[in-house]
Amino acid sequence: MVDLSRVIVVFIVINQFVVWFLRVDYLIKHASVKAVGIVPLITPVFALLLGSALNNETLALIQFYGIALVLIGLGYYEYGTKKN
């Protein structure tokens, strides 16, 4: 019988290194570098929210503060004051 933890680790490695490289390569060709650069920054927020929603994980208050801080920072980066 195959150890489930090894299967999960192999899946994560394949997803993170191979599939992510192909997605980023495609996105850079079809979108702006600025938009592609935001994707790795928002990924942990989605991981926390998906884990909470789909796996019934409980989030501590400090994690919500972290999510808010990341979203505020990305909002400022995207919509903040722009120099002409």
C-alpha positions in Angstrom: 0.0 0.0 0.0 1.2 3.5 -0.9 1.8 5.9 2.0 -0.7 8.8 1.5 1.7 11.4 2.8 4.3 10.5 0.1 1.6 10.8 -2.6 0.6 14.2 -1.2 4.2 15.5 -1.2 4.8 14.3 -4.7 1.5 16.0 -5.8 2.6 19.3 -4.2 6.0 19.2 -5.8 4.6 18.5 -9.2 2.0 21.2 -8.8 4.3 23.8 -7.5 7.2 23.4 -9.7 6.0 22.1 -13.1 2.5 23.3 -13.4 3.2 26.7 -11.8 6.1 27.3 -14.2 3.8 26.5 -17.2 1.1 28.8 -15.9 3.4 31.7 -15.2 5.1 31.3 -18.6 1.6 31.4 -20.3 0.5 34.4 -18.1 3.6 36.4 -18.8 3.1 36.0 -22.5 -0.6 37.1 -22.3 -0.8 39.5 -19.3 1.2 42.2 -17.8 4.1 41.4 -15.5 2.6 43.5 -12.8 -0.6 41.3 -12.8 1.4 38.1 -12.8 3.6 39.3 -9.9 0.6 39.7 -7.7 -0.5 36.0 -8.0 2.1 34.5 -5.6 1.3 37.2 -3.1 -2.4 36.4 -3.0 -2.0 32.6 -3.0 -1.5 32.2 0.8 -4.7 34.1 1.4 -6.6 31.8 -0.9 -5.0 28.8 0.7 -6.1 29.9 4.2 -9.7 30.7 3.0 -10.0 27.4 1.1 -8.7 25.4 4.0 -11.2 27.1 6.3 -14.1 26.7 3.9 -13.4 23.2 2.5 -11.5 21.5 5.3 -13.3 23.1 8.3 -10.1 24.5 9.6 -10.4 27.3 12.2 -8.6 30.5 11.6 -7.3 32.5 14.5 -7.8 36.2 14.8 -4.2 36.9 13.9 -4.6 35.0 10.7 -7.6 37.3 9.8 -5.4 40.3 10.6 -2.7 38.9 8.3 -5.2 38.3 5.5 -6.5 41.9 5.9 -2.9 43.2 5.9 -2.0 41.3 2.7 -5.2 42.6 0.9 -4.6 46.2 2.0 -1.0 46.0 0.8 -2.1 44.6 -2.6 -4.9 47.1 -2.9 -2.4 49.9 -2.2 0.0 48.5 -4.7 -2.7 48.2 -7.4 -4.8 51.4 -6.7 -2.5 53.5 -4.5 -1.0 56.9 -5.5 0.6 56.7 -8.9 3.3 58.9 -10.1 3.0 60.2 -13.6 
